[in-house]
Amino acid sequence: MKYLVVSSSLSPTSKSRVMARSLVESVQGRGANVELLDLCESPLPFCDAASCYGDPGVARARAAVEAADGIVLATPIYNYTIGAAAKNLVELTGKAWSEKVVAFLCAAGGPHSYMSVMGLASSLMLDFRVVVVPRFVYATGKAFAGGELVDAEVADRIAALGADWIRMTEAIRSAG
């Protein structure tokens, strides 16, 4: 099995990136073959439904998504929804998401946007037949200090998400 964690924040001080790295460490500790795609380090053009698809960064992102059996999207929450870079990634890579097992990590400024991934989750389920892990991690700024995750409960929830994500991906892939 091959797993992909996408850090979709473009901020150099991203809290969702901290969560993504925590998840990568957790699943690597379980022996999983996991890759981190960090959009801050691998910038993508805006989807223009034309020339953007020829961009080498888009080709690399599409290949990473296509090769993965399971994907976790780590995203900041802005204005009660996922960050635009996350949606842009889906628009640029489209059908490469087909039939994947997908989970979410979210970092937000406050506690009131915890349902914010549902629009994208629904779209991925309906458009690409993904299976969405029915557990996601939503953390506010209180879980972080000095660029680190300091909330043990959030760290435990990230590890539990990783375990569920791997278990579900393996079960679905083995069922064929």
N, CA, C and O of each residue as an XYZ file, in Angstrom:
704
protein
N       0.833     -1.180      0.000
C       0.000      0.000      0.000
C       0.876      1.241      0.000
O       1.951      1.274      0.599
N       0.386      2.250     -0.685
C       1.095      3.524     -0.727
C       0.146      4.605     -0.215
O      -1.020      4.674     -0.606
N       0.676      5.441      0.664
C      -0.121      6.474      1.309
C       0.463      7.847      1.019
O       1.679      8.016      0.924
N      -0.422      8.822      0.880
C      -0.020     10.198      0.596
C      -0.681     11.129      1.602
O      -1.894     11.078      1.809
N       0.125     11.978      2.221
C      -0.384     13.038      3.078
C      -0.084     14.350      2.363
O       1.067     14.634      2.033
N      -1.100     15.133      2.130
C      -0.959     16.413      1.439
C      -1.102     17.540      2.456
O      -2.125     17.650      3.133
N      -0.078     18.372      2.558
C      -0.153     19.594      3.337
C      -0.509     20.698      2.353
O       0.313     21.095      1.527
N      -1.739     21.192      2.447
C      -2.210     22.130      1.431
C      -2.068     23.596      1.815
O      -2.412     24.473      1.022
N      -1.577     23.876      2.998
C      -1.414     25.271      3.396
C      -0.236     25.905      2.665
O       0.783     25.257      2.431
N      -0.382     27.148      2.316
C       0.707     27.888      1.672
C       1.435     28.783      2.670
O       2.339     29.528      2.292
N       1.051     28.715      3.924
C       1.689     29.530      4.960
C       2.953     28.842      5.472
O       2.933     27.645      5.758
N       4.042     29.584      5.589
C       5.267     28.974      6.124
C       5.159     28.601      7.601
O       5.984     27.833      8.097
N       4.170     29.121      8.309
C       3.979     28.786      9.724
C       2.690     27.982      9.931
O       2.011     28.129     10.947
N       2.377     27.156      8.980
C       1.126     26.410      8.960
C       0.970     25.424     10.110
O       1.869     24.632     10.393
N      -0.168     25.484     10.760
C      -0.504     24.519     11.801
C      -0.976     23.199     11.187
O      -0.718     22.131     11.743
N      -1.666     23.267     10.044
C      -2.092     22.017      9.407
C      -0.877     21.232      8.898
O      -0.923     20.003      8.846
N       0.201     21.916      8.526
C       1.440     21.228      8.131
C       2.039     20.502      9.329
O       2.538     19.385      9.189
N       1.993     21.122     10.499
C       2.465     20.463     11.718
C       1.664     19.183     11.943
O       2.227     18.146     12.295
N       0.353     19.257     11.740
C      -0.500     18.074     11.882
C      -0.144     17.019     10.840
O      -0.090     15.830     11.151
N       0.099     17.451      9.604
C       0.458     16.510      8.537
C       1.750     15.775      8.877
O       1.848     14.561      8.702
N       2.732     16.515      9.360
C       4.011     15.877      9.710
C       3.843     14.917     10.886
O       4.485     13.867     10.926
N       2.994     15.266     11.829
C       2.714     14.375     12.954
C       2.097     13.070     12.450
O       2.459     11.989     12.913
N       1.176     13.174     11.511
C       0.554     11.982     10.947
C       1.572     11.135     10.191
O       1.596      9.913     10.335
N       2.406     11.778      9.392
C       3.436     11.038      8.651
C       4.317     10.247      9.615
O       4.586      9.068      9.388
N       4.762     10.890     10.682
C       5.596     10.193     11.674
C       4.846      9.018     12.291
O       5.414      7.944     12.489
N       3.584      9.225     12.588
C       2.780      8.183     13.222
C       2.632      6.965     12.315
O       2.823      5.835     12.765
N       2.295      7.180     11.049
C       2.075      6.035     10.163
C       3.390      5.403      9.719
O       3.434      4.203      9.448
N       4.461      6.192      9.639
C       5.769      5.593      9.373
C       6.152      4.656     10.516
O       6.767      3.614     10.292
N       5.790      5.029     11.732
C       6.040      4.189     12.895
C       5.287      2.873     12.834
O       5.647      1.916     13.520
N       4.249      2.820     12.020
C       3.475      1.592     11.816
C       3.987      0.825     10.607
O       3.423     -0.202     10.233
N       5.073      1.332      9.987
C       5.663      0.659      8.832
C       5.025      0.999      7.501
O       5.290      0.325      6.506
N       4.193      2.023      7.456
C       3.502      2.385      6.222
C       4.435      3.108      5.259
O       5.340      3.835      5.670
N       4.197      2.894      3.978
C       4.908      3.581      2.902
C       4.153      4.885      2.637
O       3.154      4.898      1.917
N       4.640      5.979      3.226
C       3.913      7.247      3.160
C       4.804      8.342      2.605
O       5.997      8.411      2.900
N       4.194      9.197      1.794
C       4.871     10.356      1.198
C       4.145     11.608      1.640
O       2.923     11.605      1.786
N       4.896     12.683      1.855
C       4.316     13.984      2.164
C       4.441     14.873      0.939
O       5.542     15.098      0.438
N       3.327     15.372      0.463
C       3.307     16.370     -0.613
C       2.956     17.693      0.046
O       1.828     17.888      0.498
N       3.921     18.602      0.099
C       3.743     19.892      0.751
C       3.590     20.961     -0.333
O       4.545     21.274     -1.044
N       2.391     21.512     -0.451
C       2.129     22.494     -1.510
C       2.871     23.798     -1.296
O       2.998     24.590     -2.231
N       3.365     24.043     -0.093
C       4.180     25.230      0.148
C       5.547     25.060     -0.517
O       6.154     26.034     -0.961
N       6.020     23.826     -0.581
C       7.318     23.525     -1.206
C       7.172     23.118     -2.668
O       8.144     23.153     -3.421
N       5.974     22.738     -3.069
C       5.694     22.315     -4.449
C       4.504     23.112     -4.969
O       3.401     22.581     -5.095
N       4.731     24.390     -5.272
C       3.607     25.253     -5.660
C       2.937     24.797     -6.954
O       3.571     24.244     -7.852
N       1.645     25.049     -7.012
C       0.848     24.697     -8.174
C       0.227     25.963     -8.761
O      -0.055     26.911     -8.029
N       0.012     25.982    -10.083
C      -0.677     27.133    -10.679
C      -2.162     27.061    -10.350
O      -2.673     26.018     -9.943
N      -2.839     28.180    -10.532
C      -4.291     28.169    -10.386
C      -4.882     27.349    -11.524
O      -4.385     27.379    -12.649
N      -5.934     26.628    -11.221
C      -6.611     25.855    -12.249
C      -7.338     26.822    -13.182
O      -8.231     27.558    -12.764
N      -6.941     26.804    -14.439
C      -7.592     27.662    -15.435
C      -8.346     26.829    -16.471
O      -8.855     27.366    -17.455
N      -8.414     25.518    -16.246
C      -9.085     24.581    -17.150
C      -8.465     24.593    -18.543
O      -9.127     24.256    -19.524
N      -7.200     24.979    -18.627
C      -6.530     25.017    -19.932
C      -5.045     24.683    -19.761
O      -4.691     23.520    -19.567
N      -4.188     25.682    -19.831
C      -2.741     25.458    -19.838
C      -2.183     24.937    -18.519
O      -1.082     24.386    -18.499
N      -2.912     25.096    -17.418
C      -2.405     24.673    -16.101
C      -2.049     23.198    -16.068
O      -1.133     22.804    -15.346
N      -2.750     22.378    -16.831
C      -2.541     20.935    -16.780
C      -1.178     20.516    -17.348
O      -0.723     19.400    -17.095
N      -0.535     21.388    -18.100
C       0.783     21.098    -18.642
C       1.917     21.463    -17.703
O       3.077     21.185    -18.006
N       1.612     22.075    -16.579
C       2.625     22.484    -15.613
C       3.304     21.249    -15.010
O       2.616     20.304    -14.626
N       4.633     21.238    -14.919
C       5.333     20.075    -14.350
C       4.933     19.779    -12.901
O       4.891     18.615    -12.502
N       4.641     20.808    -12.116
C       4.201     20.595    -10.741
C       2.859     19.884    -10.675
O       2.622     19.071     -9.783
N       1.989     20.192    -11.616
C       0.688     19.530    -11.689
C       0.888     18.058    -12.044
O       0.230     17.185    -11.478
N       1.784     17.788    -12.969
C       2.061     16.396    -13.347
C       2.588     15.607    -12.151
O       2.189     14.461    -11.944
N       3.475     16.204    -11.368
C       4.018     15.525    -10.180
C       2.925     15.295     -9.142
O       2.841     14.214     -8.558
N       2.093     16.297     -8.911
C       1.007     16.156     -7.938
C       0.018     15.092     -8.398
O      -0.416     14.263     -7.597
N      -0.340     15.107     -9.671
C      -1.273     14.116    -10.209
C      -0.698     12.710    -10.059
O      -1.414     11.783     -9.680
N       0.585     12.550    -10.355
C       1.217     11.231    -10.223
C       1.214     10.758     -8.772
O       0.982      9.578     -8.508
N       1.468     11.666     -7.830
C       1.471     11.298     -6.416
C       0.071     10.883     -5.958
O      -0.080      9.899     -5.234
N      -0.943     11.626     -6.376
C      -2.322     11.290     -6.011
C      -2.719      9.968     -6.656
O      -3.311      9.108     -6.003
N      -2.399      9.807     -7.918
C      -2.765      8.589     -8.638
C      -2.106      7.346     -8.046
O      -2.727      6.284     -7.993
N      -0.859      7.467     -7.601
C      -0.115      6.319     -7.068
C      -0.571      5.908     -5.673
O      -0.308      4.787     -5.238
N      -1.244      6.797     -4.980
C      -1.634      6.533     -3.588
C      -2.885      5.664     -3.517
O      -3.798      5.786     -4.334
N      -2.902      4.791     -2.526
C      -4.110      4.027     -2.223
C      -4.986      4.817     -1.260
O      -6.214      4.755     -1.325
N      -4.340      5.562     -0.365
C      -5.047      6.388      0.603
C      -4.407      7.762      0.681
O      -3.190      7.899      0.551
N      -5.228      8.774      0.891
C      -4.764     10.164      0.925
C      -5.344     10.859      2.148
O      -6.529     10.721      2.450
N      -4.502     11.603      2.843
C      -4.988     12.504      3.881
C      -4.725     13.920      3.414
O      -3.607     14.256      3.023
N      -5.737     14.732      3.454
C      -5.614     16.134      3.084
C      -5.577     16.965      4.354
O      -6.565     17.046      5.084
N      -4.439     17.580      4.613
C      -4.288     18.491      5.750
C      -4.536     19.896      5.226
O      -3.864     20.348      4.299
N      -5.492     20.577      5.816
C      -5.885     21.871      5.277
C      -6.180     22.882      6.378
O      -6.708     22.533      7.434
N      -5.836     24.125      6.121
C      -6.310     25.165      7.030
C      -7.778     25.440      6.715
O      -8.262     25.160      5.618
N      -8.458     25.985      7.687
C      -9.852     26.386      7.489
C      -9.886     27.908      7.481
O      -9.483     28.566      8.440
N     -10.377     28.443      6.378
C     -10.515     29.888      6.234
C     -11.972     30.194      5.893
O     -12.550     29.538      5.026
N     -12.564     31.162      6.549
C     -13.941     31.582      6.240
C     -14.911     30.405      6.192
O     -15.744     30.317      5.290
N     -14.800     29.509      7.157
C     -15.714     28.387      7.306
C     -15.646     27.361      6.183
O     -16.631     26.674      5.912
N     -14.493     27.252      5.528
C     -14.312     26.227      4.500
C     -12.834     25.891      4.368
O     -11.982     26.534      4.981
N     -12.544     24.886      3.570
C     -11.157     24.482      3.364
C     -10.387     25.586      2.649
O     -10.982     26.427      1.974
N      -9.078     25.583      2.795
C      -8.245     26.545      2.091
C      -8.333     26.358      0.583
O      -8.498     25.237      0.101
N      -8.223     27.441     -0.150
C      -8.360     27.407     -1.610
C      -7.325     26.511     -2.281
O      -7.612     25.915     -3.320
N      -6.137     26.404     -1.713
C      -5.094     25.570     -2.322
C      -5.499     24.098     -2.330
O      -5.130     23.362     -3.245
N      -6.253     23.661     -1.322
C      -6.726     22.271     -1.283
C      -7.721     22.016     -2.418
O      -7.628     21.009     -3.119
N      -8.653     22.917     -2.588
C      -9.636     22.764     -3.676
C      -8.943     22.844     -5.029
O      -9.281     22.096     -5.947
N      -7.979     23.744     -5.156
C      -7.225     23.876     -6.393
C      -6.509     22.560     -6.731
O      -6.487     22.143     -7.889
N      -5.926     21.911     -5.719
C      -5.260     20.632     -5.948
C      -6.240     19.615     -6.518
O      -5.912     18.910     -7.472
N      -7.425     19.532     -5.951
C      -8.421     18.582     -6.445
C      -8.811     18.934     -7.877
O      -8.945     18.043     -8.716
N      -8.995     20.215     -8.165
C      -9.351     20.633     -9.524
C      -8.253     20.288    -10.522
O      -8.541     19.907    -11.656
N      -7.004     20.420    -10.108
C      -5.881     20.142    -11.009
C      -5.627     18.656    -11.226
O      -5.125     18.260    -12.278
N      -5.966     17.837    -10.246
C      -5.629     16.415    -10.321
C      -6.848     15.530    -10.595
O      -6.690     14.359    -10.938
N      -8.034     16.061    -10.453
C      -9.287     15.417    -10.827
C      -9.388     13.918    -10.644
O      -9.373     13.419     -9.519
N      -9.491     13.203    -11.742
C      -9.775     11.765    -11.725
C      -8.700     10.937    -11.040
O      -8.930      9.764    -10.745
N      -7.546     11.509    -10.782
C      -6.504     10.777    -10.053
C      -6.983     10.405     -8.649
O      -6.423      9.505     -8.024
N      -8.014     11.090     -8.150
C      -8.573     10.812     -6.822
C      -9.504      9.599     -6.833
O      -9.909      9.132     -5.769
N      -9.845      9.093     -7.985
C     -10.847      8.034     -8.097
C     -10.548      6.833     -7.215
O      -9.449      6.277     -7.224
N     -11.566      6.455     -6.455
C     -11.571      5.247     -5.640
C     -10.455      5.176     -4.598
O      -9.934      4.096     -4.316
N     -10.093      6.310     -4.034
C      -9.108      6.369     -2.950
C      -9.835      6.365     -1.607
O     -11.041      6.599     -1.538
N      -9.092      6.099     -0.560
C      -9.598      6.270      0.798
C      -9.025      7.596      1.278
O      -7.808      7.777      1.299
N      -9.897      8.526      1.666
C      -9.486      9.896      1.965
C      -9.884     10.277      3.393
O     -10.977      9.965      3.865
N      -8.954     10.960      4.058
C      -9.209     11.471      5.405
C      -8.753     12.929      5.463
O      -8.072     13.416      4.560
N      -9.139     13.616      6.539
C      -8.860     15.047      6.662
C      -8.251     15.403      8.008
O      -8.624     14.861      9.048
N      -7.300     16.333      7.958
C      -6.750     17.016      9.125
C      -7.031     18.494      8.917
O      -6.751     19.025      7.842
N      -7.573     19.167      9.914
C      -7.945     20.570      9.758
C      -7.403     21.408     10.903
O      -7.482     21.014     12.067
N      -6.859     22.551     10.568
C      -6.423     23.529     11.570
C      -7.233     24.799     11.350
O      -7.311     25.319     10.238
N      -7.836     25.289     12.436
C      -8.709     26.453     12.318
C      -8.480     27.416     13.462
O      -7.918     27.056     14.496
N      -8.916     28.626     13.265
C      -8.764     29.640     14.290
C      -9.735     29.488     15.445
O      -9.442     29.899     16.568
N     -10.880     28.903     15.176
C     -11.885     28.755     16.219
C     -12.632     27.442     16.083
O     -12.433     26.710     15.113
N     -13.486     27.138     17.042
C     -14.141     25.832     17.095
C     -15.395     25.667     16.227
O     -15.972     24.580     16.205
N     -15.827     26.691     15.527
C     -17.138     26.656     14.891
C     -17.161     26.193     13.445
O     -18.223     26.210     12.824
N     -16.035     25.783     12.889
C     -16.006     25.382     11.478
C     -15.747     23.894     11.301
O     -15.259     23.468     10.254
N     -16.069     23.105     12.311
C     -15.707     21.690     12.277
C     -16.394     20.908     11.159
O     -15.941     19.810     10.834
N     -17.448     21.416     10.568
C     -18.119     20.741      9.450
C     -17.598     21.220      8.086
O     -18.145     20.846      7.048
N     -16.578     22.018      8.089
C     -16.115     22.689      6.871
C     -15.594     21.771      5.780
O     -15.548     22.185      4.622
N     -15.202     20.548      6.093
C     -14.689     19.644      5.047
C     -15.812     18.932      4.304
O     -15.557     18.279      3.292
N     -17.032     19.041      4.776
C     -18.107     18.232      4.215
C     -18.419     18.544      2.751
O     -18.797     17.644      2.001
N     -18.268     19.788      2.337
C     -18.492     20.107      0.923
C     -17.513     19.374      0.035
O     -17.912     18.771     -0.961
N     -16.244     19.415      0.377
C     -15.231     18.709     -0.419
C     -15.402     17.204     -0.281
O     -15.289     16.474     -1.265
N     -15.673     16.734      0.929
C     -15.869     15.293      1.129
C     -17.012     14.782      0.255
O     -16.880     13.740     -0.387
N     -18.110     15.492      0.226
C     -19.254     15.087     -0.609
C     -18.887     15.087     -2.080
O     -19.233     14.161     -2.814
N     -18.193     16.116     -2.506
C     -17.776     16.196     -3.906
C     -16.863     15.028     -4.272
O     -17.039     14.406     -5.320
N     -15.895     14.730     -3.416
C     -14.987     13.611     -3.693
C     -15.742     12.278     -3.741
O     -15.455     11.424     -4.580
N     -16.702     12.113     -2.839
C     -17.479     10.873     -2.833
C     -18.311     10.740     -4.111
O     -18.332      9.678     -4.733
N     -18.984     11.802     -4.493
C     -19.878     11.733     -5.640
C     -19.138     11.767     -6.976
O     -19.492     11.028     -7.894
N     -18.126     12.605     -7.093
C     -17.421     12.745     -8.363
C     -16.409     11.635     -8.615
O     -16.240     11.196     -9.752
N     -15.732     11.177     -7.559
C     -14.620     10.256     -7.749
C     -14.754      8.956     -6.974
O     -13.819      8.156     -6.936
N     -15.901      8.742     -6.359
C     -16.175      7.501     -5.635
C     -15.152      7.202     -4.553
O     -14.819      6.040     -4.321
N     -14.652      8.231     -3.893
C     -13.728      8.004     -2.786
C     -14.515      7.502     -1.581
O     -15.721      7.724     -1.467
N     -13.812      6.830     -0.696
C     -14.361      6.444      0.594
C     -13.748      7.394      1.605
O     -12.525      7.464      1.733
N     -14.578      8.116      2.313
C     -14.107      9.089      3.289
C     -14.064      8.431      4.661
O     -15.057      7.866      5.119
N     -12.917      8.508      5.308
C     -12.781      7.991      6.664
C     -13.706      8.818      7.562
O     -13.610     10.045      7.579
N     -14.600      8.162      8.306
C     -15.575      8.918      9.092
C     -15.014      9.477     10.403
O     -15.749      9.673     11.371
N     -13.740      9.722     10.419
C     -13.079     10.373     11.547
C     -12.153     11.403     10.900
O     -11.423     11.083      9.962
N     -12.183     12.617     11.394
C     -11.175     13.578     10.964
C     -10.739     14.354     12.188
O     -11.421     14.363     13.213
N      -9.599     15.003     12.069
C      -9.072     15.746     13.209
C      -9.189     17.227     12.901
O      -8.728     17.707     11.865
N      -9.814     17.935     13.822
C     -10.011     19.380     13.728
C      -9.368     19.972     14.972
O      -9.740     19.628     16.093
N      -8.419     20.848     14.776
C      -7.720     21.458     15.911
C      -7.704     22.968     15.761
O      -7.615     23.497     14.652
N      -7.791     23.653     16.889
C      -7.690     25.108     16.886
C      -6.280     25.517     17.297
O      -5.460     24.673     17.657
N      -6.014     26.788     17.240
C      -4.700     27.319     17.588
C      -4.236     26.971     18.987
O      -3.036     26.980     19.258
N      -5.164     26.665     19.881
C      -4.806     26.315     21.257
C      -3.972     25.033     21.338
O      -3.300     24.794     22.341
N      -4.014     24.209     20.285
C      -3.282     22.938     20.285
C      -1.809     23.106     19.920
O      -1.053     22.135     19.924
N      -1.400     24.337     19.603
C      -0.050     24.592     19.091
C       0.647     25.686     19.899
O       0.016     26.598     20.433
N       1.966     25.560     19.968
C       2.789     26.609     20.581
C       4.179     26.516     19.975
O       4.750     25.431     19.870
N       4.718     27.658     19.580
C       6.068     27.690     19.039
C       6.263     26.821     17.810
O       7.338     26.256     17.613
N       5.236     26.711     16.983
C       5.340     25.915     15.766
C       5.265     24.410     15.994
O       5.597     23.626     15.105
N       4.829     24.009     17.186
C       4.748     22.585     17.532
C       3.340     22.242     18.008
O       2.617     23.095     18.523
N       2.968     20.980     17.827
C       1.727     20.464     18.381
C       1.980     20.154     19.852
O       2.842     19.333     20.167
N       1.246     20.795     20.751
C       1.474     20.614     22.188
C       0.288     19.960     22.906
O       0.373     19.669     24.100
N      -0.788     19.734     22.206
C      -1.976     19.143     22.804
C      -1.921     17.625     22.623
O      -2.049     17.123     21.507
N      -1.732     16.905     23.718
C      -1.605     15.445     23.664
C      -2.867     14.780     23.132
O      -2.789     13.762     22.445
N      -4.030     15.346     23.444
C      -5.279     14.766     22.945
C      -5.352     14.861     21.425
O      -5.766     13.907     20.767
N      -4.958     15.994     20.863
C      -4.951     16.144     19.407
C      -3.936     15.182     18.795
O      -4.220     14.559     17.772
N      -2.770     15.051     19.398
C      -1.761     14.102     18.901
C      -2.312     12.683     18.915
O      -2.086     11.926     17.970
N      -3.025     12.311     19.963
C      -3.633     10.975     20.042
C      -4.695     10.797     18.960
O      -4.808      9.725     18.365
N      -5.473     11.849     18.707
C      -6.502     11.774     17.663
C      -5.875     11.645     16.281
O      -6.418     10.954     15.419
N      -4.739     12.300     16.059
C      -4.033     12.162     14.779
C      -3.548     10.728     14.611
O      -3.698     10.150     13.535
N      -2.971     10.148     15.654
C      -2.509      8.758     15.591
C      -3.686      7.807     15.339
O      -3.562      6.863     14.558
N      -4.824      8.051     15.995
C      -6.011      7.205     15.798
C      -6.536      7.339     14.372
O      -6.946      6.350     13.765
N      -6.524      8.558     13.838
C      -6.930      8.758     12.450
C      -6.025      7.955     11.530
O      -6.504      7.282     10.617
N      -4.715      8.022     11.766
C      -3.776      7.279     10.938
C      -4.056      5.786     10.968
O      -4.025      5.125      9.930
N      -4.328      5.252     12.152
C      -4.624      3.824     12.288
C      -5.900      3.458     11.526
O      -5.935      2.450     10.819
N      -6.944      4.273     11.669
C      -8.195      4.011     10.943
C      -8.003      4.115      9.439
O      -8.524      3.296      8.682
N      -7.263      5.111      9.013
C      -7.004      5.352      7.586
C      -6.290      4.155      6.974
O      -6.686      3.674      5.912
N      -5.252      3.675      7.626
C      -4.508      2.521      7.112
C      -5.397      1.276      7.126
O      -5.446      0.545      6.137
N      -6.091      1.030      8.222
C      -6.955     -0.147      8.338
C      -8.025     -0.145      7.249
O      -8.254     -1.167      6.602
N      -8.675      0.992      7.046
C      -9.723      1.073      6.023
C      -9.159      0.919      4.620
O      -9.748      0.237      3.781
N      -8.029      1.547      4.366
C      -7.417      1.448      3.034
C      -7.053      0.003      2.725
O      -7.352     -0.497      1.640
N      -6.412     -0.667      3.671
C      -6.019     -2.063      3.466
C      -7.245     -2.947      3.265
O      -7.240     -3.817      2.394
N      -8.289     -2.737      4.053
C      -9.503     -3.557      3.950
C     -10.181     -3.361      2.590
O     -10.592     -4.326      1.945
N     -10.289     -2.125      2.173
C     -10.971     -1.842      0.895
C     -10.148     -2.350     -0.272
O     -10.696     -2.940     -1.203
N      -8.844     -2.132     -0.239
C      -7.993     -2.608     -1.340
C      -7.954     -4.128     -1.402
O      -7.956     -4.697     -2.494
N      -7.920     -4.797     -0.252
C      -7.863     -6.261     -0.261
C      -9.191     -6.868     -0.698
O      -9.223     -7.990     -1.203
N     -10.289     -6.134     -0.508
C     -11.601     -6.611     -0.946
C     -11.751     -6.501     -2.458
O     -12.628     -7.115     -3.065
N     -10.847     -5.681     -3.057
C     -10.777     -5.572     -4.514
C     -11.861     -4.834     -5.155
O     -11.876     -4.697     -6.378
